[in-house]
Amino acid sequence: MKARVTVTLKNGVLDPQGKAIVGALGSLGFEGVGSVRQGKVFDVELDTSDKAKAEANLKAMCEKLLANTVIEDYAVELI
């Protein structure tokens, strides 16, 4: 079973990398970009066909390693 985990900064958390990207896009001639929020995407392949077990394992992975839950949110999608 394959899954995609998307990790993004929580609303209200400063995103200096996103701000730098906005500046770089502007210097490359891309106008009209108001803001950018950067994040991470993990594609995970699991050796199970049990959807509930996969979701539980992915949540545990996010809580323990993939996301800093103090400042980041995550979303799990089975694909």
N, C-alpha and C positions, 0 to 999 in steps of 0.2 A: 504494500500500500504506500502511496506517495502522499506527502503533505507539504504544504507551504506555510511557513511561519513568517509573519510580517511584524517587525518591531519598529515602533515609532516613539518619538518623545511625547510625553504627556503635554496637554495644553498648558501654557503658562511657564513651561521650562524653556529657558533661553537656548537658542540653536545657533551658535556661532558659525558652524559649518554651513548651515543653510543661508546665513547672512552673507558669507563669503561667496557662495554659489550665485546669489543674486547679483553681487558686485561683478563677478566674473562674466556672467551672462550679459550684463549691461555693457561691459568693456568689449565683448564680442559682437555687439550690435543688436542684441535681442532686447528690444524695448517692451515695456508694458508688463514686466514680471514684478508683481507686488511683493511676493514672499515665496520662500522655498523652505520646506521642512524635510530634512533628510532622515533616512532610516536604514534598516537592514532587512534583507530577505534571506531566509534559509529554506532550501529545498531538502527535505528529509525523506529517505526511503526506509520504511519499517517492514520487518519480517512478520507481519500479522495481517489477518483479514478481519479481525474483530474491531469494528469501528469504535466502540466504547473504550476498549483497552488502548487503542491508538490515541484517541483524544486525551485520555488520562495521562498516558506517557508523555505526550507532547506538552501538555500543561505543566507536568513536573519538570520537563527539560527547560521550559521557559522560566519557571520559577527559580530553578537552581543554577542555570547557566546562560541561556540564550538572551534573557532580558534582565535589565536592572529595574526591577518592578517599583523602585522608589521614584524613578524619573521616566520610565518607559512603559508604554502599553504594548500588548501583543495580540495578534489575531491568528488563529489556527484554521487552516482550510485543508480538508482532505480532497485530493484530486485524483 
